[in-house]
């Protein structure tokens, strides 16, 4: 098994909830190595992270592994839903600014506040 593929599998299996569903496909072309990561959709948040920070960190580490092996390594995270999921706060009717009505906010505690 190639080092980059093995590295990605080991790293992702350690952070997801369902490690048996982790699958990495490796293709090589004139632009370098492409690793396609397929995981359980429920684990997508663990791999992508808040604002994509975890995915970016994984890509950075893969670039280092590729540099050690004189190759260019790119990561594609396969999303069977095509990335069309609504944002969490919209799904749960939660804390997003777009779905909040300012008339419902109780400001009585700060009405007499003098600044």
Residue, then its C-alpha position, 0 to 999 in steps of 0.5 A: x500500500x502506498x504511504x500517502x493512502x495508508x497515512x490518510x486511512x490511519x488518520x481518518x479512521x482514528x477521528x471518525x465514529x465508524x472506522x469500518x466505513x472509511x475507504x480511500x481510492x488512489x489515482x495517479x495522473x499527470x497532475x499527481x496523486x488524487x486520494x478520494x476519501x469515502x466515509x459514512x455521511x454521519x462522520x462528515x462533520x468530524x473529517x471536515x471540522x468547523x469551517x473546514x479546519x480539519x480538512x485543511x489540516x489533513x490536506x496540509x499533512x498530505x502535502x508534506x507526505x507527498x513532498x517526502x515522496x516527490x509527488x503532489x498529493x490532493x484530497x477529494x472528500x466524496x459527498x454522496x449528497x453533493x454538498x446540498x445539506x442545509x446549515x445546521x442552525x437552519x435544519x434545527x431552527x436554531x441560532x442563525x441570524x437569518x431565521x431570528x425575529x427581533x421582535x421576540x427578543x426580551x430586552x427588558x433586562x437592559x432597558x434601563x441600562x445607562x452607558 
